[in-house]
Amino acid sequence: MSLQEQFQQAQLDSKNLPERPDNMTLLKLYALFKQGANGDADGERPGFTDMVGRAKFDAWAALKGTSQDEARQQYIDLVEDLKD
């Protein structure tokens, strides 16, 4: 199974976790997924009134410079840990 296929399977698995992860873990999942799927964060940072969007953008932007393959592998590993 290729890394891309594992990444897609982890995305499906993340929707069927035994329990909902805490907010920090959800942010990490989001950021790793976006980095793995799209690369470095682009666009404007959401405004002050959009706190959730801003937190998501900041988490993604913190991964700047991480390769897409590395982010995909980290995402796969994190989902696997959450499945246990």
C-alpha positions in Angstrom: 0.0 0.0 0.0 1.5 3.4 -1.0 1.8 6.3 1.3 -1.0 8.1 -0.5 -3.3 5.1 -0.1 -2.4 4.8 3.6 -3.1 8.5 4.0 -6.5 8.2 2.4 -7.3 5.1 4.6 -6.2 7.1 7.7 -8.5 9.9 6.7 -11.4 7.4 6.6 -10.3 5.8 9.9 -10.2 9.2 11.6 -14.0 9.4 11.2 -14.5 6.2 13.1 -12.3 6.5 16.1 -13.5 4.8 19.3 -13.7 8.2 21.1 -13.5 11.8 20.1 -10.0 13.2 20.6 -9.4 16.4 22.6 -9.3 19.7 20.9 -5.4 19.9 20.8 -5.3 16.5 19.1 -8.0 17.5 16.7 -6.0 20.6 15.8 -2.9 18.5 15.2 -4.9 16.1 13.0 -6.3 19.0 11.0 -2.8 20.6 10.6 -1.1 17.4 9.5 -3.9 16.6 7.1 -3.8 20.0 5.5 0.0 19.9 5.3 -0.1 16.4 3.8 -2.8 17.3 1.3 -1.9 20.8 0.3 1.6 21.6 1.5 2.5 24.8 3.4 -0.3 27.1 4.6 -1.3 29.8 2.2 -3.8 32.6 2.1 -4.6 35.1 4.8 -4.8 34.4 8.5 -8.4 34.6 9.6 -9.4 37.7 11.5 -9.6 38.0 15.3 -13.3 37.3 15.4 -12.8 33.8 13.8 -11.0 32.2 16.7 -11.5 28.6 15.5 -10.4 29.4 11.9 -7.4 31.3 13.4 -6.4 28.4 15.6 -6.7 26.0 12.7 -4.6 28.3 10.4 -1.9 28.8 13.1 -1.6 25.0 13.7 -1.2 24.4 10.0 1.2 27.3 9.5 3.4 25.9 12.4 4.2 23.0 10.1 5.7 25.2 7.4 8.6 23.5 5.8 7.4 19.9 6.7 7.3 17.8 3.5 4.0 16.5 2.4 5.2 12.9 2.7 6.4 13.5 6.3 3.1 15.1 7.3 1.2 12.2 5.7 3.3 9.7 7.7 2.8 11.7 11.0 -1.0 11.8 10.3 -1.1 8.1 9.6 0.8 7.4 12.8 -1.4 9.7 14.9 -4.6 8.1 13.6 -3.2 4.6 14.3 -2.4 5.7 17.9 -5.9 7.0 18.4 -7.4 3.8 17.1 -5.9 1.8 20.0 
